[in-house]
Amino acid sequence: MKLFLACAKFKSFRNAAEELGLTSTTLMRRIDRLEESIGCKLFLRDQSGLTLSDEGTAMIADVAHMERHAFNVFRRASRASNDTSGTVRVAVTEGPGNFWILPRLIDFQKTYRKITVDLRCAMEQADVARLESDIAIQLEPPTNPDLIVAKLGRLHIYPFVSKEYESLYGVPATLADLKNHRIIKQSAPQVDDTAYARVLGLKSLEGIVGIKTNSSVGALYAVERGAGIGFLPTVSIALGVPLIAVDLGVSHHADLWLTYHKEFRSSERHKIVVDWLKKIFDPKTYPCFRDEFIHPNALVPMMTAAREGFGLTGYAAATPT
């Protein structure tokens, strides 16, 4: 039944097999056996991929319902086992995970010695409802009614260059000047790939993208090393990265959403981690997460305590020895 749902989701044996860690041949054999055991065809197969048959369409809601109940059994078992100790899995995008949450985990684990936070930093969004993580921080709010959703704060995105880049090439004064520069472009599942051209008012980025990467850490590193202009969260400079804000009259933002399953509301250790995450992203304490835009240069003095408290100056690309 799990394989059936994966095939229905991806509409392709190959893509579903990659997600499940199987070969396409193995997956096809198992779906054949399932169809044989229930006496009907679940998929129409052609060169374009898989399409649910009428019988498959009629069955999918019941199978999804079975899956939700099965996951609830595991969640309840996890919640019931020594509730103030154990592992809590937190999925988050790379930037906030590596440069904001991880440094604060050091103090968290000193206070909560019996709770292990399994921090999973990736640009792919984890599906909390399908037990891929206990808690997720993501850039789009989920729509599943079984999930609790809270807005943590807002990332403000702004163009930056390194001091080395400025001294060698200068900085563009207008959007029209961008054609004489190079952009570091991040492309990832949770990043709006059309936002760059849209925000810059350009029809195409052809000819101005110098490096393209799926990693927010990689993008930050490339900008700090002088590879080009990068669009980074303003919190980067607020934490001490030696970058220069490029004032082109454009900015972008992305909201951070915290989500977890309703079954974890009564789990003490999950509640502790949820409350802690809300605290360390509190816009009242950390102005970089406020809804209103604050220029990066104005943020620096406002974030002094956060910067000094975690010693993050030059954290991305420290001078090599």
N, C-alpha and C positions, 0 to 999 in steps of 0.2 A: 504493500500500500504506500509506503514511503517512496519507493521508486516510481510508482504511478504518479504521485503528486509532483515529484521532481520533473518528470517528463512533461506533465501538463504545464508546469511553470516555464520550462525552458523551450518547449516546442521543438526539441531536437534531442536525439539520442546522444550525439557527441557532446553537446554542452551539458546535458544532465549527467552524463557519465563523468565528465571532468569535475563537476561539483561534488559528486558522490565518491570519487576516487575509484571508479571502476573502469573497465574497458567498455567500449560501445557494444562489442559482441556479447559480453556478459550481461549487460543491461538489457539488450534486446531479447536474449534467451529468457531472462527472468520475467520480462513483460509478456512474452509468449506463453510462459507457464501460467501466469496470472490469468491471462485471457482464456486459456484452456480450462483452468479450474472453475471459472465463473460462467463459462459457456457463451461469451460474447466478445466482440472486438471493442477495445477501449479507444483505439486511435486509428485514424485514417493516415496512411503513410504515403508520402510522395516526395519528389525531389526538393520541394520547398520546406519540408520538415514534417512535424506531427500536428495533427488537428484532432481534437476530441471528437469521438463519435457521439451519436445521440445517447448511447448507453453510458459512455464515459462522462458526458456532461451531466447526466442524471445522477451519477455515482459520486462525483467529485465533492459535493457539499457534505455528504455523509462521511467520506474519508477524511476530509479536513476537520470535521467535527471529532472524529475518532482521534486524530492526531493531537488536537488541542487538549482533549481529556488525558491522553497518554502523557503529554508534557506536564500537565498539572500534577500527575502522580509523582513525577520526578521532582518537581518544584516543592511539593509538600514534604517529600522525604528529605530533601536538602534543608528545608526550613526547620524540620523537626529535630535534626541531629545536632545536639549541643549548640543551641541557638546563638550563644555569645562567642562561639569560636568556629573556625573553619574558613573556607575560601569564598571570596566574592569576586566574580569575574566582571571586569569593567572594560568595555570596548569604547575607544575614542579615536578621533582622527589624530594624525601624527604630531602636528604642531602643539596643540594643547596637551596632548598626552606626554610628549617628551619634555617639553619646556615649561609646562605649568603644573601638571599633576605630579609627575615623577619626583621633582625636587621636594614637594610637600609630603610625599609618601614617607620620606625619611622620618619626619616628626610623627606622622600618623602611626607608623609601626612601633615607635617607642612608647606611645600611649596605649595602643591596642595590640598587645603582643600576641594574642591568640587569634587575631583575624589576619588572614593572608589576602591581600588585594592582588589578583591576577590581572595586571594591566596589559591590555592588548591594543597596540597602536597600529592602525592601518587605515588607509583611505577607503577601503571597502566597508560598507555599512553592515553591522551585525544585526541579525534578526533576533530580537529578544524573545518574541513569541515562539520561535522555534528552537529555543535553548542554545542559540549560538553565543549568548552572553547573558549574564544576570541583569546588568545595567549597561545602558549605552548612552553615549553623548554624541549626537549627530547633528548634521546641518539641515535636516528636514524633519518636521514633526511626523511621527507615525500616525496612521489612521485606524489601527487595530483597536477596537473598543475594549479589549482585555488588558490594554497597557495604560499605565499612568504616565502622563506627560507633563513636564514642567519646563518653562523657559529658564535657562541658566543666565544668559547674557547675550551680548552681541559682539562679534568680531568686526572691527572696522578695517577695511583693506585700503592701502595707500601705496603709491609708487615710491620706491627707495633705490638709492645707489650707494656704493661704497665710496669712501673718501678717495681711494685710489682711482676709481672710475671717473670721478668728478675731475681730478687733477689731469687725467689723460685726455678725456673726451668732453668735459663739461657736462652740463645737464640741459635737457630740452626746456625751453621757456614756454613753448606752446605745443599743442597736440600735433600741429603741422611739422614741428621739428623732430618728431619721433622717427621719421624716415631715415634720419642720420644716426640713429642709435639702434641698440639691440635689446630685445625684451627676453626675460626668462619667463617662460610660460609653463604653468602647472596644469596638467591634464590628468584627472582622476575621477573615479565614480561619483564622489560627492562634490565635485567642483563643476560649476556651470561653465561648460566649454565655450559658450557663446558670450559670456560676460565680458571678456577682454575687449573684443571688437565693439560690443554694444556700449560699454562704459566709455571707451575712447572715441566713440562716434565714427568708427572706421568700418568700411565694408569688408575689409580683409586685413589679416595680419601678415600676409605674404611679403617676404623680404625683410621683415624686422624682427622675427623670432630667431634668437641666437641659439638658445638651449630650450628643449622641451623635456619635462620630467613629470613622472607621476607622483613624486615625493615632495611634500611640503618642506621636509628637512633638507632635501637636496636643493630645492629652490632657494631656501634661505642661505645655504652654504655657497651656492653659485653667486648670489648677489653679494655676499660678504667678501667673496674672493675677487670681485670686480668684473664678473662675466657679463653684466648688463643691468638693465632696469628690472626690478622685480616688484610685483604687487603682493605685499606682505601685510599681516595683521599689525596694526599700530602698536600692539603690546610688545612687538619685537624690539623696537627702539626704546620703549619704556623700561625694558629689562636690561638694557645696557649694550645691545648690539651696536657697534660703531658704524651706523649708517646715516645717510643724509636724505631727508624727505624731499621729494621732487614735487613742487607745487604746479600742477597742470590744471587745477580746477576740477579734478575728478576724484571720486572716492566710491567705494563699494562697501557693502556690509553683508554678513552672513550670521544668522542667529544660531545659537547653540541650544539644543534641546536635550534634556535628560529624560530618559524613559526606562521603565522597568515594569514587570508584570504585577498585576493586582495580588497574585498569590504571595508576593514577598512583603506585603504591607505589614504583616505580623511577625516577620523575621527580624529579630533584634540586630543581628550583625549587618543585614542589608540596610536596615533603617539607619544604623550608625554611619555606614559608607555614604548613603544618599544624603544625609544631613551634612556630612563633611564636605561632599562635593558641592552642595549648594553654598556652603560657607566660603569655600576657596574661590568661587566664581561670583561672589556677591558684588554687584556693581556699586553698592554704597561704599564698600571697602576698597574696591579696585576699579577706578574710573575708566580703565580701558575697556570694560565690559558694559558701559552704559549705552543706552539706546542712542543718545545724542552723540554726534561726532565731535571729538576733541582733537585738534591738530597734534600730530606726534611730538612736536617741539614743546607744546604746552603740557603734554602728558608726562614728560621726563621728570620734572620736579614733583608732580603729583604722585608718582610711583616710586619715590625714593626708598620708602620703607620696604616695599616688596622687593626692590632690586637688591638692597643691602642685606635683607634678611635671608636671601637664598644664594647670594654670591654667584649671580649668573652673568656677570660682565664677560663678554667675549666667549660665551659658552659654545657658539656654533663653530667658528673657525679660528680657534686660538692660533697665535703666531707660531709656526712650526719651528722646532729647534733642530 
